[in-house]
Amino acid sequence: MSSRERILGRVRRALADLPDTEPPIERTYLREHGHRTTAQTVDLLAENLADYRALVHRCTETELPGLIARLLAEHGSRRVLLPPALPPQWLPDGGPERVPDQAAHTAAELDAVDSVVTGCALAVAETGTIVLDGSPDQGRRRITLVPDHHICVVRTPDQVVSSVPQALERLDPTRPLTWISGPSATSDIELDRVEGVHGPRTLDVVLVTTGPPGAWAAA
């Protein structure tokens, strides 16, 4: 008998008298810190995103293409990377060269792209966090980690939750989740902040109001 077989045998004997099913986990913790209206939750998201040094913008669906065009122009973007199912109406006609994401793209090719535009799975107000899950309007994880500039569109209020527990209830744990709180940043031992080391140096978050203006302000 090999050492491996002896070790596994001991593990099986040690587990022999344990129940087959795990007892349910009690989840009695707070699901959110205080009650807020829908508008207050979106405002809190904007505040915490800005605290993490993301650049926050608000607009309507009609204004979105013009805003994205302005953000790309301000960044000097000549080539913009797009996930496969980004709504085409989000980008205006003309503008930077559109580069469809392809699995064959190398890291160097992705690094040569100036900007990437994506949607998101949802956003967490209490932590100022954007969550991507690899859906077709977000694309593969690496397209938001290599380019220097990321424009992320959040539909409000539908994609905004107050807390992490609420987010986990809506997310599929089998998907490749990326949790983003501000642009890429790190600090050395002297706490000098450096941005863009392992991800986008600039994160523009666009909060797009869906539905008629004021429809959910007091919800």
N, C-alpha and C positions, 0 to 999 in steps of 0.2 A: 504494500500500500504506500502510495506516495505521500509526501508531506501535505500536498494540496488536499488530497482525499481525506486525510486525518483531520485537517482543520475544518473542512466542510462538514464532516461527520459530527464533530463537536458542536458546531453551530446548529445543526439540525436537532441534536439532542437537547440543546439549551432552549430551543424554540418550540419543542414538542408540546408543552403544556400551555402555550399561549393561545388565546382565542383567535379564530380565523378572521374576524372582522375587528377593526379598530373602533373604539367608542367615538361617538360624534364629538366634534370640537365645539365647545361653548364659545360663542362670539357675542359676548355681552359688552364689548367696548363701544364707545361712542362712534357713531357712523359719520357724524359731522359736528363741528364745534359751533354750536349756535344755529338758530334758524335765520335764513336770509331769503329775500325775494329772488326771483330769477335774475333781475337786473343787478342786484347787489352781488350775486355770485359771479356774474360776468365782470363786474367792476373789480372784484377781489382778484380774479384771474389776471386782469390787465395790470393791476398793481404789483402782483407778485412776479409776473413775467418781467416787468420793467425793473424790479428789484434785482433780478438775476441778469440784468443788462441785455435782455432781449429788446428789440425795437418793436413797439406795439402800435398797430394801426387799426382803425375802425372804418367800416364802409358798408354800403348796401351791396346787394348782388349786382345791381346795375353799374355801380362805381368800381367793382372789383377789377375788370380788365384794365381800366385806366390807372388804378393804383399800382397794380403789378408792373405795368409798363413803366411807371415813374420810378419804382424801386429798382428795377433792372437798369434803367438809364442812370440813376444816381450812383449805382455801383459800377457803372462802366462796363456792364456785361455785354459781350459780343456773342456768346454761345450759352444757351440755357438748356439744362438737362431736364427731361420730362419723363415721369413714370408712364406706363402704357395706357392707363385709363384716366388720366387727368382730364377733367371736363374741358373740352376745347374752347368753350366760351370764356374761360378764365383768362385767356391770353388774347390780346388784341391782334388784329392783322398787322403784318410787318414786324418790326422790332428785331431783337437778336435772333440768330440762327437757332432753330429748335433741334435739339439732339435727342432722339428717342432712346431710352435706355435699352441696352442690349447686354445679354449675358456674356458676350465675348469681349466687352470693354475691359481693358486692363486698368490697374490702379493709376498708371501714368495718364491714360486717356481720360479717366474721370477727373484727375487733378487738373487737366488742361481745360476743363469746363469752368466757366465763370460763376454760374449760379445753378441752383436746382429749385424747382417749384413743386410742392406736394400738398396733398390734403393731410388729414390726420384721423386717427381712430376716435380720440377724445382728448379733452384737456381737464386738468385737475386744478381747481381754483385755489385751494388752501396751500398747495405746494408750488404753484406756478409752473406746472409740468405739462408738456405736450407728449402724448403717447402715440407712437406709430405701430401698426401691426402688420405691415407688409401687404396691405390690401392694394388692389390695382391702381388706386389714385395716389398711393404712397411709394410703391415700388420696393425694390430690395433694400435691405438695411444699408449697404455700402454706398448707395448713391446719396445718402444724407450724411455720411461720415467723411467723405473725401473732398467734395467741392468746398470752396472757401465761403460761399454765401448760400444760405438756405432761406427760402420764403415758404412759410407754412401757413396754410389757410385753415381756419377753425370756423365751422358754422355755429353761430350762436342763435338761440340757446341750446339747440339740440345736442351738440357735442360737448357741452360743458357740464361737469359734475363738481360737487363741492369738495369731496374728499377722496382719498385713496381707497377706502373700503367700497365706496360707491363705484369707483372706477373698476375695481376688480370684479364686481358683480356683472359688469357689462363687457369685459374683455374675455377673449378666448385664450386660455392659458397655453393652448397648443400652438399658437401663432408666434412668430418671431417678434416679440415686443421690444421696442426701443423707447426708453423714458428720457425725455430731454427737458432739462431745466436750464434754460439760457444757452448762450453760445459756449463752445468748447473752452474750458479754462482750467488752469492748474496753477499752483503756487509753490515756490521753492521754500527752503527752510527759513528764509527771511520774510516769507509771506508776500513776496513780489508776484503779482498776478500776471500770468501770460496767457493770452487767448489764441486759439487756433492751433494748439499743439496736436490734438487728436480729434479734430472735427471742425465744423464751420466756425470761422472767426466772427461772422456776422449772422445773426438770426433775426429775420423779420417775421413777426407773427401778425397775420391779418385776421381780425375778428369780423366776420361777415354776418351782418344781421339778416336772418331769413324771415320772411313774412312781412306784413305791413309795419311801418314804423310805430313804435309804442305798443304793439300788440301784446307784448309780454312784460312790459316795464313794471307792472305791479303784481305780477304772478308770484 
